[in-house]
Amino acid sequence: MKIREVFVLTGEVIDRDMTSDELAQRKKDNDLLLEEQEKLDAKVAAKAAAQAKLAALGLTVEDLQALGL
């Protein structure tokens, strides 16, 4: 995988292969990003399921808040 280094003061641009350490860090970062996205997706799905259950009962979130739940 390639990486681009740009030296702003000189305008020099270097395209090079990533080092093994950089590749390992990129994999860690990608894994963490995927984990966070899965958590977010699960949270959104749970919220949608809860809202669907409330709708099936004819209730809204506001109804529950009014009841202090």
C-alpha angles and dihedrals in degrees: 000000000000130000128195122217117194121192103205098196094054101026089232115153123197123188112194143154117270117254120242089255091052091048091050091050091048090053091050091049092048092048091051091048091051091048092051091047091051090051091050092047090051091049092050091047092049091050091049091049091050091049090049090052091049091048090051088055091046093246134125132206087254090057090055092047090051088054090050094246 
